Amino acid sequence: MPKITVKQIGSPIRRPQIQRDTLKGLGLNKMHRTRELEDSPEVRGMIRKIPHLVEIVSEG
C-alpha cells in the first residue's frame, strides 16, 4: 500500500479536544514531527479534519 508523509506544522495549544485527539491518532504530538503513514481513506479523513495543523510532505 502507498505511504504518505505528514508533518505537524501547528500547535494543539488552545485547540478543541477533538483536534488534539486527531493529532494523537496520527501519531503526532510535537511541532515539526513527521510520520510516514499508510495512504488510506481513514488517514486522509483525519488530515482533512485538521488541515491547519498538518501538511502533507510527500505522497507515494
ChimeraX attribute file (.defattr): number of C-alpha atoms within 10 A of each C-alpha:
attribute: neighborCount
match mode: 1-to-1
recipient: residues
	/A:1	8
	/A:2	9
	/A:3	14
	/A:4	18
	/A:5	16
	/A:6	22
	/A:7	19
	/A:8	25
	/A:9	16
	/A:10	15
	/A:11	16
	/A:12	17
	/A:13	8
	/A:14	7
	/A:15	10
	/A:16	9
	/A:17	11
	/A:18	11
	/A:19	15
	/A:20	18
	/A:21	14
	/A:22	17
	/A:23	22
	/A:24	12
	/A:25	12
	/A:26	18
	/A:27	16
	/A:28	19
	/A:29	17
	/A:30	15
	/A:31	14
	/A:32	13
	/A:33	13
	/A:34	20
	/A:35	16
	/A:36	15
	/A:37	16
	/A:38	16
	/A:39	15
	/A:40	12
	/A:41	9
	/A:42	10
	/A:43	15
	/A:44	13
	/A:45	10
	/A:46	15
	/A:47	19
	/A:48	12
	/A:49	14
	/A:50	17
	/A:51	13
	/A:52	12
	/A:53	18
	/A:54	23
	/A:55	17
	/A:56	15
	/A:57	13
	/A:58	11
	/A:59	13
	/A:60	9
